[in-house]
Amino acid sequence: MRRGADRRTLVRMSTLKHTLTTLASRRVAAGLAVAGLLLTAAACSSTADDASPGVAVAPAPSTTAASPTTQPVPTSSAPPTTVTPPTTAVRDDATRRVLDQVLESHRAAGEFVGARIAVRDRTGAVTEVTSGTQTIDPASAPVDPNVPWNVGSVTKTFVAVVTLQLAEEGRLDLDAGISRYFPNLPGADRITPRELLQHRSGLHEYNDQPAVLQNMSRKWTPAELIAVAEAAGRVDEPGAAAHYSNTNYIVLGEIIEQVTGHPWTDEVRTRIVEPLGLTGTKLVADNAPVGYKIVNGSFVDATSSADPSVGGAAGGLLSTDHDLLRLATALADGGLLSPASQVAMETFVPGEDYSQFGIEHGYGLGIERYTSDAVTVVGHMGTGEIQSAFLGYDREHGTAIAVATNTAVPGPQAIMAVEALTALSQNS
């Protein structure tokens, strides 16, 4: 849920730029460059500038845990059929230490209360490492890898897969105007599902408007959120350059319901969650697990700061890092989409301009790409109102990754993912 980069993000980006200058010939520097730019993008991020009183940051013990045994993939009548999950295996201790070090360095910097990272290598071996605790209470238990956290805008990737599958079935035309679904939306005949998926509709952002920001705890309908965005005016004409806006996916959620007769959450469940066996993936509810924001260097309990309806189809899902790893694997392997849809999803238009860092950023259909001379990461970052996540894959080296934190701050989840992928690519 993007609202822009905070001061902490900009300071870290500056530090990483200096690192690039001095270490440009090393692959790890290039990996950090991507991480810095992921921070700059702060895709789907919540603001960390809230004036609420803070809770002092307290260091927390870390723990590591092996990935749980892989369960058989349940069958589903919905397309696609089934997708083979990654094989679970214990990676060597040296790799585990590297992943643990990635998490611990970021925890020591005060970037989260608790975090989890899961990686799958080319052989299918999976390692999951955790760090920190469930809450800031000194007596809190270590992070539980099976507790779902809000993945924020990673939700968009789920919604994009459903939309592309409906197009494959001939039930939705990616390039036809959406006036049949939104007859009262001005210019809807010139806005297409493809443009919504790629943030090229011109629709404004609802999530940074005072009407929403000042009423985060109330229940919002999709129609109300779209109306807030419309009241702010359009940012561009349909089909123009990409302008990231959560409103696009609120609209897509409504289109999915009109096309199928089911809420978008039901379609995500039958088409993705059940076929992949994602037992920890569901809609955010009122009893969400504890999550935090960072305010003036302190952790603030944000668990009840926003009603789940604020995220909706743009950022309303809970998941675990091992569930996200299965999704990343299926996306990388083409198990969820036809070859043509896979190509469409990974057809990128220019995103933010990061040429000064030697990075090309692009946005596809519900997925992002960050390319440097050293690594290409395809995936999506999400920062919900209470927690954060990142999923991605490095197809060249056959590696998939998922990161989750119980702290809603943009950037660290992406940095940790790229640092780990860079290290793994050097050893592949």
C-alpha positions in Angstrom: 0.0 0.0 0.0 2.4 2.7 -1.3 2.5 6.1 0.3 6.1 7.0 -0.5 9.5 6.5 1.0 10.2 7.7 4.6 13.4 9.4 5.9 14.9 6.1 7.1 14.5 4.7 3.6 16.2 7.7 1.9 19.1 7.6 4.4 19.6 3.9 3.7 19.4 4.4 -0.1 22.2 7.1 0.2 24.4 4.7 2.1 23.8 2.0 -0.5 24.6 4.4 -3.3 28.0 5.1 -1.7 28.6 1.4 -1.4 27.9 1.0 -5.1 30.4 3.7 -6.0 33.2 2.0 -4.1 32.3 -1.7 -4.8 30.8 -1.5 -8.3 32.9 -4.4 -9.6 31.5 -6.8 -7.1 28.3 -8.8 -7.5 27.3 -8.2 -3.9 27.4 -4.5 -4.6 25.1 -4.9 -7.5 22.8 -6.9 -5.3 22.7 -4.1 -2.8 22.0 -1.6 -5.5 18.9 -3.5 -6.4 18.0 -3.6 -2.7 18.5 0.2 -2.4 16.2 0.8 -5.3 13.6 -1.5 -3.9 13.6 0.7 -0.9 13.4 3.8 -3.1 10.4 2.4 -4.8 8.8 1.6 -1.4 6.2 -0.3 -3.4 3.0 -0.7 -1.6 4.4 0.9 1.5 2.7 2.5 4.5 4.0 5.8 6.0 6.2 5.6 9.0 5.7 9.2 9.9 2.6 8.8 12.1 2.7 11.0 15.2 1.4 8.3 17.5 3.5 7.7 20.7 6.1 5.1 20.4 7.2 2.1 22.3 10.9 1.8 22.9 12.8 -0.6 20.7 14.0 -3.6 22.6 16.4 -6.2 21.2 14.9 -9.7 20.9 16.5 -13.1 20.7 16.6 -14.9 17.4 15.9 -18.4 16.4 16.2 -20.5 13.3 14.0 -23.3 12.2 14.0 -25.9 9.4 11.1 -25.7 6.9 8.2 -27.9 7.9 7.6 -31.1 5.9 5.9 -30.4 2.6 2.3 -31.5 2.4 0.7 -33.2 -0.7 -0.9 -30.6 -2.9 -4.7 -30.8 -2.7 -6.6 -31.2 -6.0 -9.0 -28.6 -7.2 -11.6 -28.4 -9.9 -10.6 -24.9 -10.7 -7.8 -24.2 -13.3 -5.0 -24.8 -13.3 -4.8 -28.4 -12.1 -2.0 -28.9 -9.6 1.4 -27.5 -9.1 4.3 -29.5 -7.6 5.6 -27.7 -4.5 9.3 -27.4 -3.9 11.0 -30.3 -2.2 11.9 -29.7 1.4 15.5 -30.4 2.3 18.0 -29.1 4.8 20.6 -26.8 3.3 24.2 -26.9 4.4 25.0 -25.1 7.7 27.1 -22.5 5.8 24.1 -21.3 3.8 21.9 -21.3 6.9 24.4 -19.1 8.7 24.4 -16.7 5.7 20.6 -16.4 5.9 20.6 -16.0 9.6 23.2 -13.3 9.3 21.0 -11.4 6.8 18.1 -11.4 9.2 20.2 -10.6 12.3 21.9 -7.6 10.7 18.6 -6.0 9.9 17.1 -6.8 13.3 20.1 -5.2 14.9 19.4 -2.1 12.9 16.0 -1.9 14.5 14.0 -2.6 11.3 11.6 -5.2 12.7 10.4 -7.0 15.8 10.3 -10.4 14.1 11.0 -11.7 10.6 11.1 -14.9 8.5 12.9 -15.8 5.3 12.5 -18.9 3.2 14.6 -19.8 0.1 14.5 -22.6 -2.5 17.5 -23.4 -4.6 17.7 -25.0 -8.0 17.6 -28.5 -6.5 14.4 -27.8 -4.7 16.1 -27.6 -1.3 14.3 -25.2 1.1 15.5 -23.5 4.2 13.5 -21.3 6.5 15.1 -19.0 9.1 13.4 -16.8 11.7 14.6 -13.9 13.8 13.2 -12.0 16.7 10.0 -12.4 18.6 6.2 -12.2 18.2 5.8 -9.0 20.2 8.1 -6.4 21.9 7.3 -7.9 25.3 10.6 -9.1 26.8 8.9 -12.4 27.7 7.5 -12.9 24.1 8.0 -16.2 22.4 10.2 -16.4 19.3 8.6 -15.9 15.9 6.3 -18.7 14.9 6.8 -19.5 11.2 3.2 -20.8 10.9 1.4 -17.6 11.9 0.1 -15.7 8.9 1.1 -12.1 8.6 -0.4 -9.4 6.3 1.5 -9.4 3.0 0.2 -6.0 1.8 0.5 -5.5 -1.9 1.8 -9.0 -2.6 -2.0 -9.5 -2.6 -1.9 -7.9 -6.1 0.1 -10.8 -7.5 -2.7 -13.2 -6.4 -5.3 -11.0 -7.9 -3.3 -10.7 -11.1 -3.1 -14.5 -11.5 -6.8 -14.8 -11.1 -7.4 -12.1 -13.7 -5.1 -13.7 -16.2 -6.7 -17.1 -15.7 -10.1 -15.6 -16.4 -8.7 -14.2 -19.6 -7.3 -17.6 -20.6 -10.8 -19.0 -20.1 -12.3 -16.4 -22.4 -14.4 -14.9 -19.6 -12.5 -11.6 -19.6 -10.8 -9.5 -22.3 -7.7 -7.9 -21.1 -7.8 -5.2 -23.8 -11.5 -4.3 -23.8 -12.9 -1.3 -21.9 -14.4 -2.0 -18.5 -17.5 0.1 -19.0 -19.6 -3.1 -18.9 -18.5 -3.6 -15.3 -18.4 0.1 -14.3 -20.9 2.0 -16.5 -20.9 5.0 -14.2 -17.1 5.4 -14.1 -16.1 8.2 -16.4 -14.0 7.0 -19.4 -14.3 3.4 -18.3 -14.7 2.4 -22.0 -11.0 3.5 -22.4 -9.7 1.7 -19.4 -8.7 -2.0 -19.8 -8.0 -4.8 -17.3 -4.4 -4.9 -18.7 -4.0 -1.2 -17.8 -5.4 -1.8 -14.3 -3.0 -4.7 -13.8 0.0 -2.6 -15.0 -1.0 0.7 -13.2 -1.6 2.5 -16.5 -5.3 3.3 -16.0 -4.7 6.8 -14.8 -6.8 6.2 -11.7 -5.7 8.1 -8.6 -4.5 6.6 -5.3 -7.2 6.3 -2.6 -4.8 5.3 0.2 -3.1 8.7 0.5 -6.2 10.8 0.6 -7.3 12.5 3.8 -10.8 10.9 3.6 -9.2 7.5 4.1 -6.2 8.4 6.2 -8.4 10.1 8.8 -10.8 7.2 8.9 -8.7 4.1 8.7 -10.6 2.2 11.4 -14.0 2.3 9.7 -15.2 -0.3 7.3 -14.8 0.8 3.6 -16.6 -0.7 0.6 -14.7 -0.9 -2.7 -17.2 1.6 -4.2 -16.3 4.1 -1.5 -12.6 3.7 -2.0 -12.9 4.1 -5.7 -15.1 7.2 -5.1 -12.3 8.7 -2.9 -9.8 8.1 -5.7 -12.1 9.7 -8.3 -12.6 12.8 -6.1 -8.8 13.3 -6.3 -8.9 13.4 -10.1 -7.0 11.3 -12.6 -3.2 11.2 -12.6 -3.0 10.6 -16.4 -4.9 9.3 -19.4 -5.5 5.5 -19.8 -2.6 3.8 -21.4 0.0 6.4 -20.4 3.0 5.7 -18.2 2.7 3.6 -15.1 1.5 5.3 -11.9 1.3 2.9 -9.0 -2.2 3.1 -7.5 -3.9 0.6 -5.2 -7.2 1.7 -6.7 -6.4 -0.3 -9.8 -6.6 -3.5 -7.8 -9.7 -2.5 -5.9 -11.4 -2.2 -9.3 -10.0 -5.6 -10.5 -11.4 -7.2 -7.4 -14.8 -5.9 -8.3 -14.4 -7.1 -11.9 -13.5 -10.6 -10.8 -16.7 -10.7 -8.7 -18.9 -9.6 -11.6 -17.3 -12.1 -14.0 -17.4 -15.1 -11.7 -20.3 -14.3 -9.4 -17.9 -14.9 -6.4 -15.8 -12.6 -4.3 -12.2 -12.2 -5.4 -11.2 -14.0 -2.2 -13.1 -17.1 -3.2 -11.4 -17.1 -6.6 -8.0 -16.7 -5.0 -8.8 -19.7 -2.7 -10.0 -22.1 -5.4 -7.5 -21.1 -8.1 -4.3 -20.6 -6.1 -4.6 -21.3 -2.4 -6.1 -24.8 -2.7 -4.1 -26.1 -5.7 -0.8 -25.0 -4.1 -1.7 -26.1 -0.6 -1.3 -22.7 0.9 -2.7 -23.5 4.3 -1.7 -20.2 5.9 -3.1 -17.8 3.2 -6.4 -16.0 3.9 -8.1 -12.6 4.2 -7.1 -10.3 7.0 -9.6 -10.5 9.8 -10.3 -8.5 12.9 -8.3 -11.0 15.0 -5.1 -10.4 13.0 -1.7 -11.2 14.7 0.2 -8.4 16.4 2.0 -6.1 14.1 4.0 -2.9 14.4 5.0 0.3 12.7 8.2 2.3 13.3 7.6 5.8 14.6 10.6 8.0 15.5 12.8 4.9 15.8 10.4 3.0 18.1 8.0 0.2 17.5 4.3 1.1 17.8 1.6 -1.5 18.0 -0.4 -1.1 14.8 -2.6 -4.2 15.1 -5.9 -2.3 15.3 -4.8 0.8 13.3 -6.8 0.0 10.2 -9.9 -2.0 9.2 -9.0 -4.9 6.9 -11.3 -3.4 4.2 -8.8 -0.6 3.6 -6.5 -3.1 1.9 -9.1 -5.3 0.1 -7.9 -6.7 -3.3 -5.0 -4.3 -3.2 -3.5 -5.6 0.0 -5.8 -7.6 2.2 -4.3 -11.0 2.4 -2.5 -12.8 5.2 0.1 -15.5 4.4 3.3 -17.2 5.6 6.7 -17.1 4.0 6.6 -20.8 3.1 3.2 -20.2 1.4 4.7 -17.2 -0.5 7.7 -19.4 -1.4 5.3 -21.9 -3.1 3.6 -19.1 -5.0 7.0 -17.7 -6.1 8.0 -21.1 -7.2 4.8 -21.6 -9.2 5.2 -18.2 -10.8 8.8 -18.9 -11.8 8.0 -22.4 -13.1 4.9 -21.4 -15.0 2.7 -23.7 -13.0 -0.2 -21.3 -12.6 -0.5 -19.7 -16.0 -0.4 -20.7 -19.7 2.8 -19.9 -21.5 1.1 -16.9 -23.2 -0.2 -15.6 -19.9 3.2 -16.0 -18.3 4.7 -13.9 -21.1 2.0 -11.3 -20.6 2.6 -11.1 -16.9 6.3 -10.7 -17.4 6.0 -8.0 -20.1 7.2 -4.9 -18.3 6.7 -1.3 -18.9 9.1 1.3 -17.4 8.7 1.9 -13.7 10.5 4.5 -11.7 13.7 5.9 -13.2 16.7 4.4 -11.4 19.2 4.8 -14.3 21.6 6.8 -12.1 22.1 3.6 -10.2 22.5 1.4 -13.3 19.1 -0.3 -12.5 16.2 -0.8 -14.8 12.8 -1.1 -13.0 9.7 -2.3 -14.7 6.1 -3.2 -13.8 4.4 -6.2 -15.4 0.9 -7.5 -14.8 0.9 -7.7 -11.0 4.6 -8.3 -10.7 7.8 -6.1 -10.7 11.3 -6.5 -12.1 14.6 -5.0 -10.9 17.6 -5.6 -13.2 21.2 -4.8 -12.8 24.4 -6.2 -14.4 24.5 -8.8 -11.6 21.0 -10.0 -10.8 17.4 -9.8 -12.0 14.7 -10.1 -9.4 11.1 -10.7 -10.4 8.5 -10.5 -7.7 6.5 -8.1 -5.6 7.0 -6.2 -2.3 4.1 -5.5 0.0 3.7 -3.4 3.2 0.3 -3.7 4.8 -0.9 -1.7 7.7 0.6 -4.0 10.3 3.1 -6.3 8.6 5.3 -6.7 5.5 6.4 -9.2 2.9 8.3 -9.9 -0.3 8.3 -12.7 -2.8 10.5 -13.1 -5.8 12.6 -15.3 -8.0 15.9 -15.2 -9.8 15.2 -17.4 -12.8 18.8 -17.4 -14.0 20.0 -19.1 -10.9 16.8 -21.1 -10.2 16.2 -19.5 -6.9 13.0 -18.4 -5.2 12.6 -16.4 -2.0 10.0 -15.1 0.4 10.5 -12.8 3.3 8.0 -11.6 5.9 8.2 -9.3 8.9 5.7 -8.4 11.6 6.6 -4.7 11.2 5.0 -2.5 8.5 7.9 -0.6 7.1 8.9 -0.5 3.4 12.2 -1.8 2.3 13.9 -4.2 4.7 12.0 -7.2 3.4 13.1 -6.4 -0.1 16.7 -5.7 0.9 16.9 -9.0 2.8 15.6 -10.9 -0.2 18.0 -9.3 -2.6 21.0 -9.8 -0.3 20.1 -13.5 0.1 19.6 -14.0 -3.7 22.9 -12.3 -4.4 24.7 -14.5 -2.0 23.1 -17.6 -3.4 23.8 -16.6 -7.0 27.5 -16.4 -6.2 27.5 -20.0 -5.0 25.3 -21.5 -7.7 
